[in-house]
Amino acid sequence: MPALGQMSSRKFVLLMVLILLAGTWLTTAFKLPPKVVEYARPLGDALIIAALLALFVDRFVKERLIQEIVSNTWQYVTGHPVPTELSQYVHDAMEPRIIRRNLFTKYDFEINEGKKLVVQVEINYVIENYGINEEPYELWIEEEKRKNPVFELISFKEDPGGVQVEATHGNKLVVTESGGVVKAGVEGTRSVKVQPRGKKCTYAVKLKYHLDNAPLNDDDVLAFSGPTITAGVEVGTLPKSISFCVTPGDLTEKKKWTFNRVFLKEQHLHVRWSSEITGKESA
């Protein structure tokens, strides 16, 4: 558990500092009886050397050794050797310390007065840091340029009473374009700091945007940029002339699809909407 690991590290450093101070005291023989000084100074030297080695050498050697062992045993996670390409994929997928949980994407469809389809998209999820130190987390959202996205909100909230970042359209929301993709971020805030989950802080992220003049027949790919536990898709407002489905998946509730599983990097969900209702899509 991260909390226990962090506490052990702190206690270890504190213990070594105390040993270092004790060694310094014995070496200086401050207020020690003359009969003890002869034995105290060598003992003090030994304690100082041991503490310094433990703090600056032994600790980092062990960490490096653990990293080497872990990096070379990924191929045996399944209990038997696997191809190098697959073991590298598993290693890359499981390496991130930050995971997203309960990532739900909600779609609202509306046909405006000009008979154009407008799609409102809202994404909510929480972040958990499984490391022992604070980790940076970048706040951004992107969409294909062809869909004419209008980004409305990037929100990050720490509870209890911590950091709160919020950028809205026209206020701190920075939009850039590159290679047919439109990306939005927060002005002056490339990333936020996420504390280990042992500190009992929760981090909620909300992203909102809409698609102006969206095609009546189109799709959206919800790609996962890192490990995500439990994801889902929900439909709010849906005109009768529009059908909607999620691939792969079956309805778990009315207008809602929930996937109680783990999604790794590069995995995705595929949603589709159409102006022509088919028996399969309307089921």
C-alpha positions as CSV (number, residue, x, y, z in Angstrom):
1,M,0.0,0.0,0.0
2,P,1.4,3.4,-1.0
3,A,0.7,5.0,2.4
4,L,2.6,2.3,4.3
5,G,5.5,2.5,1.8
6,Q,5.7,6.3,2.2
7,M,5.6,6.1,6.0
8,S,8.4,3.4,6.0
9,S,10.6,5.6,3.9
10,R,10.1,8.6,6.2
11,K,10.8,6.5,9.3
12,F,13.9,5.0,7.6
13,V,15.3,8.5,6.9
14,L,14.5,9.7,10.4
15,L,16.2,6.6,11.9
16,M,19.3,7.2,9.8
17,V,19.5,10.8,10.9
18,L,19.2,9.9,14.5
19,I,22.0,7.3,14.1
20,L,24.1,10.0,12.3
21,L,23.6,12.4,15.2
22,A,24.4,9.6,17.8
23,G,27.6,8.8,15.9
24,T,28.6,12.5,15.8
25,W,28.0,12.7,19.6
26,L,30.1,9.7,20.3
27,T,32.9,10.9,18.0
28,T,33.1,14.2,19.7
29,A,32.9,12.5,23.1
30,F,30.8,15.3,24.4
31,K,30.2,14.9,28.2
32,L,31.3,11.3,28.2
33,P,33.3,9.7,31.0
34,P,37.0,9.4,30.2
35,K,36.9,5.6,30.5
36,V,34.2,5.4,27.7
37,V,35.8,7.9,25.2
38,E,38.3,5.3,24.0
39,Y,35.5,3.0,22.9
40,A,32.9,5.7,22.0
41,R,34.9,7.3,19.2
42,P,35.4,4.2,17.0
43,L,31.8,3.3,17.6
44,G,30.7,6.8,16.6
45,D,32.8,6.6,13.4
46,A,31.2,3.3,12.5
47,L,27.7,4.7,13.1
48,I,28.4,7.7,10.9
49,I,29.7,5.6,8.1
50,A,26.8,3.2,8.3
51,A,24.2,6.0,8.3
52,L,25.8,7.7,5.3
53,L,26.0,4.5,3.3
54,A,22.4,3.6,4.1
55,L,21.2,7.1,3.1
56,F,23.2,7.7,0.0
57,V,24.3,4.4,-1.4
58,D,22.4,1.3,-0.1
59,R,19.0,2.9,-0.6
60,F,19.6,3.8,-4.3
61,V,21.3,0.5,-5.1
62,K,18.3,-1.4,-3.8
63,E,15.9,0.9,-5.8
64,R,18.0,0.3,-9.0
65,L,18.1,-3.4,-8.3
66,I,14.3,-3.6,-8.0
67,Q,13.8,-1.6,-11.2
68,E,16.1,-4.0,-13.1
69,I,14.4,-7.0,-11.7
70,V,10.9,-5.7,-12.5
71,S,11.8,-4.5,-16.0
72,N,13.1,-8.0,-16.8
73,T,10.3,-10.0,-15.4
74,W,7.3,-8.5,-17.2
75,Q,7.4,-11.3,-19.8
76,Y,6.6,-13.8,-16.9
77,V,3.5,-12.0,-15.6
78,T,1.3,-14.6,-17.3
79,G,3.3,-17.4,-15.7
80,H,5.1,-18.3,-18.9
81,P,7.4,-16.6,-21.4
82,V,5.7,-14.4,-24.0
83,P,7.0,-12.6,-27.1
84,T,9.1,-9.5,-26.5
85,E,6.6,-7.3,-28.3
86,L,3.8,-8.4,-26.0
87,S,5.9,-8.1,-22.8
88,Q,6.9,-4.6,-23.8
89,Y,3.2,-3.7,-24.3
90,V,2.3,-5.0,-20.9
91,H,5.2,-3.1,-19.3
92,D,4.2,0.2,-21.0
93,A,0.5,-0.3,-20.1
94,M,1.1,-1.0,-16.4
95,E,4.0,1.5,-15.9
96,P,1.9,4.7,-15.2
97,R,1.3,5.4,-11.5
98,I,-1.8,7.5,-12.2
99,I,-5.0,5.8,-13.2
100,R,-8.5,7.1,-14.1
101,R,-11.6,5.6,-12.5
102,N,-15.3,5.8,-13.4
103,L,-14.8,7.6,-16.7
104,F,-18.2,8.3,-18.1
105,T,-19.0,10.2,-21.3
106,K,-22.4,11.7,-21.8
107,Y,-23.9,12.7,-25.2
108,D,-26.8,15.1,-25.7
109,F,-28.1,15.5,-29.2
110,E,-30.2,18.5,-30.4
111,I,-31.4,19.6,-33.9
112,N,-31.4,23.4,-33.9
113,E,-33.6,25.8,-35.8
114,G,-31.4,25.5,-38.9
115,K,-32.0,21.7,-38.8
116,K,-28.3,21.2,-38.0
117,L,-27.2,18.5,-35.5
118,V,-25.5,19.8,-32.3
119,V,-23.8,17.3,-30.0
120,Q,-23.0,18.2,-26.4
121,V,-20.3,16.0,-24.9
122,E,-19.4,15.9,-21.2
123,I,-16.7,13.7,-19.7
124,N,-16.3,13.0,-15.9
125,Y,-13.7,10.9,-14.1
126,V,-11.6,10.7,-11.0
127,I,-7.8,10.3,-10.7
128,E,-5.9,8.1,-8.3
129,N,-2.1,8.1,-7.8
130,Y,-0.8,4.6,-6.9
131,G,2.8,5.9,-6.5
132,I,4.5,6.9,-3.3
133,N,5.2,10.4,-4.4
134,E,3.2,13.2,-6.0
135,E,2.8,12.9,-9.7
136,P,2.1,15.5,-12.5
137,Y,-1.1,15.1,-14.5
138,E,-1.6,17.0,-17.7
139,L,-5.0,18.6,-18.3
140,W,-6.1,18.6,-21.9
141,I,-8.7,17.4,-24.4
142,E,-8.6,16.9,-28.1
143,E,-11.0,16.2,-31.0
144,E,-10.9,15.9,-34.7
145,K,-10.9,19.3,-36.5
146,R,-13.4,18.1,-39.1
147,K,-16.1,17.8,-36.4
148,N,-15.8,21.6,-35.6
149,P,-15.4,21.1,-31.8
150,V,-16.1,24.1,-29.5
151,F,-14.4,23.5,-26.1
152,E,-16.3,24.8,-23.2
153,L,-14.7,23.6,-19.9
154,I,-11.7,21.9,-18.4
155,S,-12.1,21.5,-14.6
156,F,-9.9,19.9,-12.0
157,K,-10.9,19.8,-8.3
158,E,-9.1,18.4,-5.3
159,D,-11.1,17.5,-2.3
160,P,-10.9,18.4,0.6
161,G,-10.2,22.1,0.0
162,G,-7.2,21.8,-2.3
163,V,-6.2,22.9,-5.7
164,Q,-9.0,24.0,-8.1
165,V,-8.3,24.7,-11.8
166,E,-11.1,25.8,-14.1
167,A,-10.9,27.1,-17.7
168,T,-13.9,28.0,-19.8
169,H,-14.4,29.1,-23.4
170,G,-12.9,32.6,-23.6
171,N,-11.3,32.4,-20.1
172,K,-8.0,30.6,-19.8
173,L,-8.9,28.0,-22.3
174,V,-6.1,27.7,-24.9
175,V,-6.8,26.0,-28.2
176,T,-4.2,24.8,-30.7
177,E,-4.4,22.9,-34.0
178,S,-2.0,20.3,-35.4
179,G,-2.4,17.6,-38.1
180,G,-6.2,17.7,-38.3
181,V,-6.6,17.6,-34.5
182,V,-7.8,20.4,-32.2
183,K,-6.4,20.4,-28.7
184,A,-7.5,22.5,-25.7
185,G,-5.5,23.1,-22.5
186,V,-5.4,25.5,-19.6
187,E,-3.5,28.7,-19.9
188,G,-0.5,28.8,-17.5
189,T,-1.2,25.3,-16.2
190,R,0.3,22.5,-18.2
191,S,-0.2,20.0,-15.4
192,V,-1.4,19.6,-11.8
193,K,0.1,17.7,-8.9
194,V,-1.7,14.6,-7.7
195,Q,-0.9,13.3,-4.2
196,P,-0.6,9.5,-3.4
197,R,-4.0,8.0,-2.7
198,G,-2.9,7.2,0.8
199,K,-3.3,10.9,1.7
200,K,-7.1,10.5,1.2
201,C,-7.4,13.3,-1.4
202,T,-9.8,12.9,-4.3
203,Y,-9.4,14.5,-7.7
204,A,-12.3,15.0,-10.1
205,V,-11.9,16.0,-13.7
206,K,-14.7,17.4,-15.9
207,L,-14.4,18.1,-19.6
208,K,-17.1,19.7,-21.8
209,Y,-17.3,20.6,-25.5
210,H,-19.9,20.5,-28.3
211,L,-19.8,19.7,-32.0
212,D,-21.4,22.4,-34.2
213,N,-23.1,21.2,-37.3
214,A,-22.3,17.5,-36.7
215,P,-23.0,15.0,-39.5
216,L,-26.3,13.1,-39.0
217,N,-24.3,9.9,-39.6
218,D,-21.1,9.9,-37.7
219,D,-19.1,8.2,-35.0
220,D,-16.8,9.0,-32.1
221,V,-13.8,7.0,-30.8
222,L,-13.2,7.2,-27.0
223,A,-9.5,6.3,-26.8
224,F,-7.9,5.7,-23.4
225,S,-4.6,7.4,-23.0
226,G,-3.7,5.3,-19.9
227,P,-5.0,2.7,-17.4
228,T,-8.7,3.3,-16.7
229,I,-10.9,1.3,-14.4
230,T,-14.7,1.3,-15.2
231,A,-15.9,3.4,-18.1
232,G,-19.2,4.1,-19.6
233,V,-21.3,6.0,-22.1
234,E,-24.6,7.7,-21.4
235,V,-27.1,9.4,-23.7
236,G,-29.2,12.3,-22.4
237,T,-31.3,14.1,-25.0
238,L,-31.9,12.1,-28.1
239,P,-34.3,13.1,-30.9
240,K,-36.5,10.3,-32.2
241,S,-34.9,10.7,-35.6
242,I,-31.5,9.9,-34.3
243,S,-30.3,6.4,-33.2
244,F,-27.3,5.7,-31.1
245,C,-25.2,2.7,-30.2
246,V,-21.9,1.7,-28.5
247,T,-19.5,-0.9,-29.8
248,P,-18.8,-3.2,-28.2
249,G,-21.5,-3.3,-25.5
250,D,-25.1,-3.8,-24.4
251,L,-27.3,-1.5,-22.5
252,T,-26.9,-1.8,-18.7
253,E,-29.5,0.8,-18.0
254,K,-31.8,2.9,-20.1
255,K,-29.6,4.9,-22.5
256,K,-26.5,3.9,-20.5
257,W,-23.6,1.5,-21.1
258,T,-21.3,0.6,-18.3
259,F,-18.1,-1.4,-18.6
260,N,-16.8,-2.8,-15.3
261,R,-13.4,-3.7,-16.5
262,V,-9.9,-2.3,-17.0
263,F,-9.0,-0.4,-20.2
264,L,-5.3,-0.1,-21.0
265,K,-3.5,2.4,-23.2
266,E,-4.7,2.5,-26.8
267,Q,-7.9,0.6,-26.1
268,H,-11.1,2.3,-26.9
269,L,-14.9,2.4,-27.1
270,H,-16.7,3.2,-30.4
271,V,-19.9,5.1,-30.4
272,R,-22.1,5.7,-33.5
273,W,-25.1,7.8,-34.3
274,S,-27.3,7.8,-37.4
275,S,-30.4,9.4,-38.8
276,E,-31.6,6.0,-40.0
277,I,-32.8,3.7,-37.3
278,T,-32.0,0.0,-37.9
279,G,-33.3,-2.9,-35.9
280,K,-29.8,-3.6,-34.4
281,E,-29.1,-0.1,-33.4
282,S,-32.5,0.6,-31.9
283,A,-32.5,-2.5,-29.7
